[in-house]
C-alpha cells in the first residue's frame, strides 16, 4: 500500500483564516449593531459576547474537520495480485493488469502514469519510482502465473444470476458431472488472479461448505485482489451468503 501526496497546505490556511475571521468578526458586528441602536453595552454584555466567541470555537473546529475530511484522509495506491486500486478523494478506481499497456514515471511532475486501453491514469504518489516498480513486478507475476482452466458452468452470461448461483451450488454438491470440479480445482480457481471474476466468485460460493482450511485459502485470495468489489463478493460467497447487488458489482 502506497500513499498519494496529501492536499496542499494552502487549503488548511484558507479554512483556518476563514474560521478565525468568522469567530472574531461576527461578534464585533453584533456589538456594533447593538451600540448603534441602544448605545454602549454594559460590561455584562461585552462579557457575554466574549463567551459567545469562545463557545463558537468548538462547533467551528468540528465544521473545519468535516470540510477537510475528503482531503485529510490519506489517499492510497494498492498493488494487488490482479491489478491496481487507486483511492482518491474517497473514490476508488480499479485497473486490472489485463488492461494495462504500460507504466511510466514523469519525474518532473512526480507522477505515475498507467496507460490502459485508450486512457491514461495519472496520480502523484509519495514515491513514484517505488510505485511504478511495484506495479511492474505485480504485472510480471500476473503474466507469469499459470491460468487455471475455467469451468463452463461458472461463466456468467447476461443477467441470469440465479442460474449462475445454482451452478455454483451444484458444484459444491458434485452436480457438475461433465467437468471435474474437485475441491482442489475450485480453490485453485478462486486463488487464480488471471481467472474471470465470475469464475473466482462461483468457486468461492461452491466452497462455502468445504473444510475450513480450504475456505481460509479463499479468504486469503480475496485479500490479495486489488478490486474491492471482487474481494467483498468472494468473502461473502465463501460464507454462503451473497446478494445480487454484490454479485453485480463484482461481475460488471
Beta strands, then each sheet from edge to edge (+ up, - down):
strand 1: 2-3
strand 2: 76-79
strand 3: 83-88
strand 4: 91-96
strand 5: 100-106
strand 6: 111-116
strand 7: 119-123
sheet 1: 1+ 2- 3+ 4-
sheet 2: 5+ 6- 7+
end
